[in-house]
C-alpha cells in the first residue's frame, strides 16, 4: 500500500495542471511499470485528485 501512495505522489508531481495526458504519456513521464501506473491512477481517481475522460482517446487531467 505504501508503494501505491509513493507512486501516486510521483504521478501527481509529474503532471502539470491544465495539461491532458494519455496513458502512454504518463508511462513515459513517470517511469513506472504498467501495473504501478494502473494502481497509481486508480488511487488518484478514487481520491478525486485526477479525472479520466474520453476525447479522441482516454485522457487524464489534474483536478484543480
Beta strands, then each sheet from edge to edge (+ up, - down):
strand 1: 20-21
strand 2: 50-54
strand 3: 58-62
sheet 1: 1+ 3- 2+
end
